[in-house]
């Protein structure tokens, strides 16, 4: 199957524009799922996520792990990187960042299943690790069982280990 890249404008572009304070789903580009008939997990790790504490303005650092089973569309990775970078000067609590990321990805690709986990560095003696899950419903029980088995295998085989 040949991928249709006509909708992608960032990958391979000569120059890149960075937005540092206004995360929006509009920054995400998508492409057609090359194998929509076969459920499979796509794992995306952002190990250098940065946002600002909305109260103090101090930087918060952590990792964002995005795992999903696509339906018709997939998220293009360079646009995801630029989208996640847009949180750099954005003031939001960790819990809100993780849920906003999930909401924006769902708005763009409507995956069958999505898991977003934030593993934030310790601040004030506490590490915050929010996890959110989104499901495309309704979903047949056979497909739901297959996705649960896929994620169990993914977590077992992934060098990152299980995350939820």
GIFENSUL-V777901 format. One record per residue. N is the residue number from 1. RES is the residue in one small letter. PSI is psi as a letter, one per 40 degrees, with the letter a starting at -180 (NA if undefined). OMEGA is omega in whole degrees, 0 to 359 (* if undefined). Layout:
# GIFENSUL-V777901
N;RES;PSI;OMEGA  N;RES;PSI;OMEGA
This chain:
# GIFENSUL-V777901
1;x;h;178  2;x;h;180  3;x;h;175  4;x;h;181  5;x;e;185  6;x;d;181  7;x;e;183  8;x;h;181  9;x;e;185  10;x;d;182  11;x;h;180  12;x;e;178  13;x;i;181  14;x;d;179  15;x;i;182  16;x;h;175  17;x;h;180  18;x;h;174  19;x;h;186  20;x;e;184  21;x;e;185  22;x;g;178  23;x;h;179  24;x;i;179  25;x;d;179  26;x;d;179  27;x;e;183  28;x;h;174  29;x;i;185  30;x;i;172  31;x;i;181  32;x;h;175  33;x;h;183  34;x;e;181  35;x;g;184  36;x;e;181  37;x;e;183  38;x;h;177  39;x;h;176  40;x;i;182  41;x;h;172  42;x;h;179  43;x;h;181  44;x;h;183  45;x;h;173  46;x;h;186  47;x;e;182  48;x;f;180  49;x;h;179  50;x;h;171  51;x;a;180  52;x;i;172  53;x;h;182  54;x;e;181  55;x;d;186  56;x;e;185  57;x;e;179  58;x;i;179  59;x;i;173  60;x;h;182  61;x;i;177  62;x;a;177  63;x;i;175  64;x;h;179  65;x;h;181  66;x;h;178  67;x;h;179  68;x;i;169  69;x;h;184  70;x;i;173  71;x;c;181  72;x;d;187  73;x;i;175  74;x;i;177  75;x;h;177  76;x;h;192  77;x;d;180  78;x;d;178  79;x;d;176  80;x;d;178  81;x;d;180  82;x;d;176  83;x;d;181  84;x;d;176  85;x;d;182  86;x;e;175  87;x;e;188  88;x;d;180  89;x;f;181  90;x;h;180  91;x;h;178  92;x;i;174  93;x;i;181  94;x;d;182  95;x;d;179  96;x;d;178  97;x;d;183  98;x;d;180  99;x;d;177  100;x;d;177  101;x;d;179  102;x;d;181  103;x;d;182  104;x;d;178  105;x;d;177  106;x;d;180  107;x;d;182  108;x;d;189  109;x;e;180  110;x;g;182  111;x;i;176  112;x;d;182  113;x;h;181  114;x;h;176  115;x;h;177  116;x;h;182  117;x;h;176  118;x;h;179  119;x;g;188  120;x;i;180  121;x;i;179  122;x;h;172  123;x;h;182  124;x;f;178  125;x;e;182  126;x;h;172  127;x;h;180  128;x;h;185  129;x;g;180  130;x;i;178  131;x;h;174  132;x;i;182  133;x;h;174  134;x;h;178  135;x;i;173  136;x;h;182  137;x;i;357  138;x;i;181  139;x;h;179  140;x;i;183  141;x;d;179  142;x;d;179  143;x;d;178  144;x;d;178  145;x;d;179  146;x;d;179  147;x;d;178  148;x;d;178  149;x;d;177  150;x;d;181  151;x;d;177  152;x;d;178  153;x;d;179  154;x;d;181  155;x;d;180  156;x;d;185  157;x;d;184  158;x;h;177  159;x;e;180  160;x;d;183  161;x;i;182  162;x;i;181  163;x;f;175  164;x;NA;*
